[in-house]
Structures are given as C-alpha cells and as structure tokens.
C-alpha cells in the first residue's frame, strides 16, 4: 500500500472523515484506527499480522477500509455464512460508498448453497430416486428455480436449512461433472465464481476457503494466486477448520451416496449394465453393516484400537473387496456416460482414502472414528498443521491478516501463532472500549458441588431459577454438554413459567429469532451458541456457564495430541487444553456485553476458576469485570438492571 493510500486509511477514520460523513453517529475509536494503521503498515511489506480486537473495537471497518483502498485484489474470509452476508450486504456497501470506491465486490458461497440444474432436472425426471418425504419440497424447489437469478438456496424461505431435498438439488465436489456437465454454461456456481474472479474484493467463509484450497476445486483455486491480501475474521476458528481440510475423511454416508448415484445412472442411462447396480448394492450393504458393529448411541474413538478387533478387520476386508469390484465394473463401462466417468474418479478417490484408513503405522497423524445414529466416518487428522499452513502462507508474497475478539491467552497471541506456524507474524492486542467494571459483574458462586457430584444438576437448576427470576428471563444458560443441558431444561420447565428454548428444538437461526421475539425467554444451549450470536440491549442481561469448557478427555484427536506433546517433553494440559478452553470461555463470556449501553452478569458455576492455579489464566484472559463469590450480590445487580430498564420504559 502506497503512502498516499496509507494517509487515506487514516483520513477515513477522522472526526470529519469519510466514514463520519456517511454514517450517522460515527465516532473515531483509537483502537479501530490503530488496527487499520497496523494493517496498512503490514500491507506495505506483505507480511503477516495477528490482531485480537476486543468486542466493540470496530474491527470490521478497521480491515475493510485498507482492503478497499488497496490496489490489489483482496479476499475476506469469515466464520459463517451469516457473517458473510452481513459483510456483503451491509458493511461493504457502506464502506464503498463512504470511500467513493469503484471496486467491485463479490460474495462466494460453497457448492451446498447453489442450485445444481443438472441434478434438479435428473431428480425431476426420475422422482423415484428422491426420498419420498422430500417430494413436496422438490416441487417447491422446481417452482423457485424458474424465478431465481442467483440459484442461492438460502432464498428458499419455506424450506428448512437442513431440508432432505437439498442434497438432491445441489452438488458436491464428488458428484459435480465440471466442464462435462450439459448445464455448465448456465451453472450458478460457475457464474458466481466468474464474478469472484473478476471482482476486486471477494467475501468467502473459512470452510470454502480451505475446502477448495485443499481440494484444488475448479475455479476457486485460481482466486487465491490473484489475491495479494487475505483477511481472516473470526480467525480463532482457523486452526480447527484448517486441520479438518489438511486431513482425510471417508464415511459410510459418502460411500452409500456414491453407490446410489451409480445405481441411478444404471437404471436410467445404462440399463444393459446390470453389474453396476449389483456391485453398487453390495458395497452399500457391507458399508451399512459396519455401522451395526458399533454401539447404537453415537460415539467417537481410536480407529487403531478398533482395527484390532477380528470382526472389524473382517468387515473392512469385505468393504475393500466390494470397493475393488465396483471400481473394476465401473472401469469397464468408462466412456459410455459422462456422469459415470465422474463417478469412476469418485470411486477411485474413495478407494484410495479407505486404504489410508487401514495404514496403522503412519506417524504424525491421528486415526479416529465417529458414529451418528445411521453412519460411521473414519478420519485421518494431522496432529499439527503448523508446517503445512506456514508453507501455504509463505508460498507467495502477500499480506495475511488474522483477527478475532478471542485470540490471546493471558495477554499473549503465542498459542495461536504456534498452532499455525506463524513464527514471523506481528501481533497486536486491542482492548474493548467497554467499561466492564461499570457495565458487568462476574460471579463464581460459593458452595457448588464438584462436577462429578450427583447433586450437581440440582445446584445448577437452583442457580438457573434465581437467575431467571432476577433477570425476568432474557438470559443464556450455556453448557459444555448436551446431557447436562437437557437435564437442567427438564427441571427448569417445572420451576419457572418463562418460555424455555432449548438447542435442538429447531434450527439455530429460528431459535434465536424466538428468543428475541418472546418476552422473558430463556435460552439453553451448548457450543453452537457460545459464539457468533449478537444480542444487544435488555434482551440479554445474564449469561450462565455451567463449567470451564475443557475438551472431553475421551476425544480421540485430543488423546493423540496429548501423547504427541508428552513425547516432545511438553505438558499437554498446559500447552494445549488450557489455552483452547480459555479461548472457548472468552467466546461464551463475550455474548454478554455487546454494546456500550449493555449491562449484565456473567455467572460461572465452576469453583476451579478460583482455587486452581490455572484459574488465574482464565481470569487474566476474561474482560475486566467486577467480581464476587456472593450470588445474592449478583442477583441484586441483575434486579437493579431490570428496575432501571422499567423506569426508562415508563419515562
């Protein structure tokens, strides 16, 4: 970025600058200006910058302004599709107008968000291939397809986010025909990616960025070399997302869907190739039988250990043999149908992944499994992605910015930088402008039973009842396990008259809408609501967290990483588990104060925060709230908030 652009960046945030002229009530924030200046500085040397920007800093504008002023192409990657849309439809247009910029911007989502015309036509012609419960949805999708301009399935308001029809009318990397598709020229995904190729700034999400980068997916792989600036918002998610895509996964669902696609082609286009259906059906059945060999309840575990079981070994041999047979039968029919040719490549890749899952002598990886009610997935995950990610960052000279409200642990960004191999990255920690001492109170109640105690649920319910009564609802009760959430929810419904909303009753989006609409509602949730939820004002005055969010010791990947850390002479609890729990804790606590006018109480029902040495690390990483061990004092603080709000309404 040139010096003139650097001056433009600072000018935009001035008291009477471009943003102030365009946005009513805009006030320069020192931390926001400092962040924008740091990004402009690092762009001049094409370096790497890690920024923790506390809630209320205004980090979105702090990175959008220098990105829009830069001459080169930029990619902004966010944590979720909702944040993508907020950036593209709200924040970017504001910044673009304020700066008088003529830069073009584009929104790029993943395949699962785009209607596939080929698959829609295929399933409309052959409705027997569609799940019977989804036929009504198929009719609505077909009608919508005649009017949509973008093909974004998010436009389908009358269909749920997880509707059964969506996999039938969207594509995956596995089943996309690419340039061989008869609808290639009209493909919504191709059009969106062409717009992204031509745009000056592209908004993507982390999953899309890493999935396409790792898989060298058609189209998007060409975007990254063109971009001179890459900005990751909600960057605390990057280590987990990158780990997922630097590894390998094969699931019974993937295999069975591949088999169904082969059977569909045989029954519609290759009716004389009956061996295709027979081979596909055999593989589908033996794969389904693997899931039956595990407990009914969903679980995770060490795949190495499972491979020692004779019945599992025998079943995996049967799956491999069936896979080999399908591979050979498909190979014989190559060249007869383009869709089958693509499936052959898919079969070949799946076969290769499956073989990797049986190589028990691999170093530096964790082999683990996970079951759902109907399926099983096998995972090969690297224990560390630092070298791979660092190589990706250093592949070409460009600017990389990583920002989030929750990156540091006890005042240091070192844990985050170490995870990603960002040894040369600059870092900057900017505190929130909120007055936490006046706006909030942290309470760790006395006399709580230990986490393993049978009295634990009753104690949490008692505290929850007091919180609900004092705050008149309008609170989040956050849990580290679904089991505890459900137990507390069941008992709380008998104790209070407030609307009780529980994660799992409906989608996250609908649940949040219900919380905002219903008076005095109480929301009980687990991980999904610990971050990415922005509720301001009197709708949320209290957040309760049941205990410190340490990862389950039964997590197979965590166990493998712990063992690896011990071999390197490290203390895995101190080097990995505490930092990760601290970041999660900061996310949960961050739901409470979202604005300068917000007030509220954070109740953490875990005395380890007080009596364990590592509690100091947690407290040193949380906002500087006033603290108390007296639950009565916390409830008094809450009641005063309610009284003041009532007085304001009367005035």
N, C-alpha and C positions, 0 to 999 in steps of 0.2 A: 504494500500500500504506500503510495507516494505521500510526501509531507503535506501536500495540499489536501489529499483525502483524509489525512490524519487530523488536520485542522477542521475539516468538515465534520468529522466524527464528534469532536468536542463541541463544535458550534451547535450541532443538532440538539444537544442536551442543555444548552444555556438557558438562562432565565427567560429570555425572549427569543429563544432559538426556534428551529423548525417544528420540533415536537410540541412545544408550548403553544405555538400559533395554531396547531391543528387539533390539539387535544385539550378539552376544557378541564381546568383544574390541574394541569400538568405542573409538577414542581421538580426541579433538579434534585437528584439524590446523589450525594457524594459517592456512595458505594457503586451505584449504577454507572456513573461517569468513570470511576476508577476501573471498573470491569471493561467498559467499552474501550478505554485507552489501552488497557493491557492487551486486548485482542488486536487492536490496531498495531501495537508495537510488535507483537509476535508474528503478525502477518508480514511485516517488513523483512523478517529473517526466515520466514517459512518454518517456524518452529512449532513446538507443542506446548499447550497451556492447559493446566487443570485449575478450575475455579469452583470453589464452593461459595455459592451466593445464597445467603440466608433468605428465608421467606420474607417477601416484601421489598427485596433489593431492586426488583425490576430487571431481572436478568434477561428476559425475553427481548426487550428493546435493546439491552446492552450488547447482545450479539447480532441482532437483526440489522441495526444501523451500520456497523462496519461491514457486514456481509453485503448489504445493498450498495454501499459506497465503493466496494472493491471492484476493480475492473474485471477480475477473473470470475469464472463460474464457481458457485458455492452449493454445497449440499447440507441441508439441515436435517438431522435425524432425531426423532422424538421417541418417547417411551411407548406411546399408544396412538391408535388411530384418532381418538378424541382430541388429543393434543395436536396431532397433525392438522385436523380440521380447524381447530381454534387458531393455529398459526396462519393457515392458508386463507381462511375466510374472514378473520377478524384482525389479527395483529399485523400481518404483512401488508394488507391494503392500506392500513393506517400509516405505517412507516413509509411505504412507497409514495403515498400522496403527500406526506409531510416533506419528504426529501425532493419531491418533484422528479422522481426517478422514472426512467423509461424502461427499466429492466423488466424482462418477462419472468413470470414465476409459474411453477407447475407443481401439482400435487400428484404423487405417485404412490399408490397402494399395492398390496400384493395380489397375486392371482385369485385368492379366495374372495376378493371383493369385486371381481369383474365377471360379468355375464359371459359365458362361452357360447357363442352362437352355434357352433358345431354340436356341442353336447346337448344344447337345448333342442335343436332340430332332431337329433338322434333319439332323444327320450320322448319327444312329442310324437314322433312316428311310431315308436315302439314302446308304448306306455307300460307294457308288461315287464319292462326292465326296471321300472321305478317302484320303490317301496309303496305298497298300497295306501299307507297312511299319508303319503305325500302327494297323491294325485290332485287333490284340491288345490294344494299350493302350486303345483305345476301349472294349473290353469291361470292362476293369478300372475305367475311369472311370465307366462306367454303373453298375456294381455299387456303387462307393463313393458315387455320387450319391444312392442310396436311404437311406443312413445318416448322411451328413454334416449337421451343424447350421449350420456356418459357410460351407460352399462354398469354403473356402480350399484351393487345390490343393496347398499345402505339406503337407497331411495325407497326400498320396499317396506314401507311403514307397517303394512298389515301382515308381515311375516317376521317371525322371531329371529333373533340373531343366530340362534343355533337350529334353525328350521331344518327338517330332514331332507327337504328338496335341494338345498344349496349345493351339496356335493355333486348332485346330478347335473346342475346347470352352470357350474364353474369348473375350472381346470386346475390341475396341479402340474408341477414340473414333470412328474412321471407320465401323466396321460396327455399332455399337450403335444399336438402334432407339429408345432412350429410352422416353418415355411411350407410344409407339405399339406397343411390344413386347407380345405376348399374355401373356408371363410377367412383366410389370413388377411386379405386386403380390407375386410370390414371389421376385423378383430378390435374390440375396445381396448384390450391390453396393449396391442401393437400401437394403436393411435396414442394412448396415454404415454407410452414410452418414447414415441417420436416427439411428442410435445416436451417431454422431460429432456430429451437430447438437445432440443433447440432452445430450451429455457436457460436463463442466466442464474436462477436460483431454484432448486428443487427441494421439496419437503417430502421426506420419506419417514419410515419408522425403523427402529432397530432391527426387528425381525426381518424386514425386507432387505435392509442393507446387508446383513450378514448372510442371510439365506442365499441371496443372489450372488454376493461376492464369493461365497464358498462354493456354490454350485456352478459358477460361471454361466448363469442363466442367460438366455438370449436377450439381448437388448440392454439390460441394466449394467452388465459388465463393461459396457462401453462408456457408461456415465462417469464412473469413478476416475479413470485416467484424465478425463476432461476437467474435473473439478480441482481447483487449486486451494479451496478451503473446505474442510469438513468440520461441521459443528455437531456435537452430540449433546442434546439436552436430556435431562434425567439420566445422566451418564453413570450413576451408581448401578444401573441395570446392565451396563455393558459387559462386565466380567461374566455374568451368568449367561447372557444371550450369546456372546462370542464362544463360550465354552460349548454350548449346545451345538453350534454350527461348525466348530472345528472337530467335532466328534462324528460318530456314525450311529444311526438308529435304524432298526428294522422291526416291524411289528406285524402281528397276525392280521391286523386290520388292513395294512398296506398289501400284504400278500393276497388276502381274500378279495380285496377290491380289484387287484390285478387279474385274478382268476375270473371274477365276474365280468370284467371288461373283455377278456378273451372269449368267454362263453357267449357274450352278446354279439361279438363280431362273427363268431362261427354260425350262430343261429340266424343272422341277418344277411351277411355278405359271403360267407364261405360255408354254405350248407353241406357241401360234399366232404368237408374236412372234419368229420365227426371225432377224430382222435384228439383234436384241440380241446373240445368240451370235456372229453373223458379225462385227459391229462390234467386240465384245469380243476375239474371237480375233485379229483384225487388229492391234489395239492391243497385245495381249500379245506377238505375234510381232515387231513392229517394235521394241518396247522391249527384247526379248531380244537383238535384233540389235545394239543399241547397245553392249552389254557385249562382244560379239565384236570390236569395233573397238579394244579396248584390250588390252595385254599379258595373257597368261594369269596371271602372278603378280600377286597383289593389290598395289595401289599407291594413292598419293594424288597430287594435282596441282592446278595452277591451271586452273580451268574457263575463264577468259578466254582462255588460250592455246589450249585445245582447240577453242574455238569458231572459231578462225581456220582450222582445217582444213576443207577443202571437203567431205570425206566426212562429218565430224561435223555440219556445217551442214545437209547434205542429209538426214542421218538424223533430225536434230531437227525438220526441216520435216515429214518423214514421220510422226514421232510426234505432232506438233501436229495435223496433218491427221486422223490416226486418232483422236486425242482429241476433236477437234471433231465428228467423225462420231458417235462413241459418245455424246457429250453430246446431240446432236440426236435420235438414235434413242431414247435413254432418256427425253428430254423428251416425245416423242410418246406414251410409254406411262405417263406420270405419272397417279396416281390409281387404277391398276389393282391395285397390290400395295404395301403399306406398306414392305416391305423394299426394293423397287426405288426408292421415293420417297427413302428414306435414302441409297441408292446414288447417286441423282442429285445430292444435296448433296455427297456424297463426290467424285463426278466433277467437279463444279463447282469445289470447293476445290483438287483436284489440278491441274486445268487452269489455275487462277489461279497456283498455285505454280510450275508449269512455265514460264509466261510470265515470271515474275520471274527465273528462272534464265537467261533469254535477254537480259535488260536489262543490257548491258555498260557503261553509263555511270553506274551507281549509285555514290554516294560514301559513304565511311564503312563499307563492308562488304567482306567477302572472299567471292568466289565460288570454290568449290573442289569437287573430286570425289574420291570414294573407291571403289575396287573391291574386291569379295570374289571368291572363286572363281566365283560364279554371278551376282552382281548388281553394279549400279553405283548410287551415291547421289550426288545433287547437293545442295550446301549453300550457303546464303546466311547468313553469320555476321557480326554487327556487330563492328567492330574494338574497340569499347569499349561496355560496358554500364553505365558509371558513372551517366550521366544517367537511363537508364530505371530502373535499380534504385533510385536515390535518389528518383525520383518515386514509386515503389511504396512505399518506406519512409515518405515524407512525406505520402502520400495521406490518411491519417487519423492522429490522435494515438494512439499505442500504444507499448508497450515492445518493443524489439528487442534480443535478446542473441545474440552470435556467439561461440562458444567452441570451442577445439581445443587439442591439445597442440602444434600446429605452425602458428602464425600469424605470429610475428615473424621478421624477418630482421635479424641483427646487433643485437638488442636494441630493435627498433622495429616497430610494427604499421602503419607508414605505407603500405607497399606494399599490404597487404590493404585498408586503408581507401580508398586511392586507386582500386583496382580497382572497388569497389562504390559509390563516390561518398559514402562515409560521413564527410563533412567535419566534422560536429559530434559524432561519436561519441566517448565517453570510451574510454580503453583501459587495460588492466591486464595486466601480465606477472607471473605467479606461477611461481617456480622449482619444480622437482620436489624432494620431500623426500629423495630417494635420495642416498646418499653415493657419487657416481660415482667419486671419487678412490680409494676403497677397493674398490668393487664391480666396477670395469671398467678396461679398458685399450684405448686406441686405437692401432692400428699402421698406419703407412703404409710398407710395405716399400721398402727401397732397391733400386736397380739394375733397376727394372722397364722393359721395352721400351715405347716410345711406343704409343699406342692404334692407330696405323695399321700398326705393325710386324707382319711375318709371324710373328715369334716370340712375339707377344702371347698366343695361345691356350696354347701350351706352358708359358709362365710362369705363367698363371693355374691351369693344371692342377697344376703343381708345388706352388703355394701351397695349392691346394684339398686335395691329397693330405696335406700336412703338417698342415693344419687338421683333417681327418677323423681322422688317426691320433692327434693330440694330444688331441682332444676326444672320441675314441671315437664319432664320428658326432655326432648331436644338434646339427647346425648348419644354418643357412640360407646358401645361396650365391645372392646376389641380383644380377641382371644388368639392364643397360639395353637389351639387345636379345635377341630370340628366337634369332637366328642364333648369337651367342656362347654363349648358354645351351646350345643343342643341341650345339655343338662340344665344349664342356667336359664335358657329360654323357656323350657317347660315349666320350671318352678316359678319364674318371674311372672309368667302369664297368670298364675293363680294369685299372685300377691298384689298386682297393680292393674288399674283399668286402662292405662295408656295403650295406644296401638303398638304392638310388638312386631317389628320387622326383622326377619332372620335371613341371613345369607343362604341362598339355595332355594328360597321360595319362588324366586323369579330371577330374571337377569339382573346384573349389577346396575345397569342404566335405569331399569324400571324401579328397582328397589330404592335407588337414590331419589328418583322423582317422587315416589310415595313418601319418603322421609321428608322431603321439602314441602309437600302439599298437605300432609296430615298434621293437624295440631298436636303438639306434645308427644310426637312419635319417638320411639326408642329403637335404635338400630343395633343389632348384634351381628358381628361379622368376624371373619378371620383375615388371612393375608390379603385378599383382593381389595379390602377397604383400608389397609394400612398406608396406602399411597395412592396418588392420582385422584384424590377426592377433595374438592374445594368447596366447603360450606362456610359461608361468612355470616356474621351478624348473630342475632339471637336464636337462630335455628340450631346452633351447636354451642353449648356453653360448658359441656363437660365431656371428657374422654377418659374412660376407664380401660386400663390394660391389665390383663389377668396375671401375667408374669413376664419375666425377661425373655425375649424371643430367641433363645438359643435353638439352633437347628437340632432336630431329633438325632440322638446318638445312633439310632438304627439306620440312618441314611447311608446306603452303601457307598456313594461317592465320597461323603464326608469321612467314612471309615478308611477308605483307601487313601485319601489325602492326609488324614491323621497319621497313618502308618508311614507314608512317604516323608512327612515332616519329621517324624521320630528318627527315621534313617539318616536325615540330614542334620540331626542333632538339635532340632528345634522343639519347642514346646507347642504342640498343635493347638491347645486350648487358648494359649496367649496369642499366638501368631495368626490364627485363622478364626476360631469360633467366637472369641470376644469381639474382634473388630466387625465381623459380619453381623453379630447380634446388636452391636451399638448402632450400626447404620440402619438396621430394621427398626430399632427402638426410636431413632430420630425421625424416621418416616411416620410411625404411628403417632408420636407426640406432635408432629407437625400438622396434624389435622385440626388442632385446637385453635390456634391463633393465626388467622389468615389475613387480618386487616388491622390498621392502626386503632380502629374503634372496637375490635373484638375483645371480650373478656371471658375468662373461663378457668376451670380447674382440671388439672391432669391428676388422675388417681392411678398409681402403680401399685398393684397388690402383690408386691414381691419384696420381702424384707432384705433379700440379698443385696438390694440396691444400697442398703445402709451398713450391714455388718460384714460383707465380703470386701476384700481388698480391691477386687476388680469393679466394685460398685462405684469407686471414685472415677474410673474411666468412663462409665456410663454418665455419671453426673457431670463430669467435665465436658462431655460432648453434647449434653442437652442445653436448651436455652436457659438463660439466667433467670429462672423463675424464683419467686419466694417459696420457701419450703416449710413443711410442717409434717409432724407424725400424728397430729390430732385430727381425726376425721370430723369431729364436731366443728373445728375451726374451718375446715374445708367446706362443710355444708353451710356454715354461716356465710362464707364468701359467696357461695352459689346463690343462696336465698337473697342476698343483697343485690346481686345482679338482676334477679327476677323482679324484685321490688322496684329498682331503678328503671328497668325497661317498662314496667307497668305505668310508672309515673310519667315517663316520656310519651307513652301512648295517650294518656289522659290529657296531657298538655296539647 
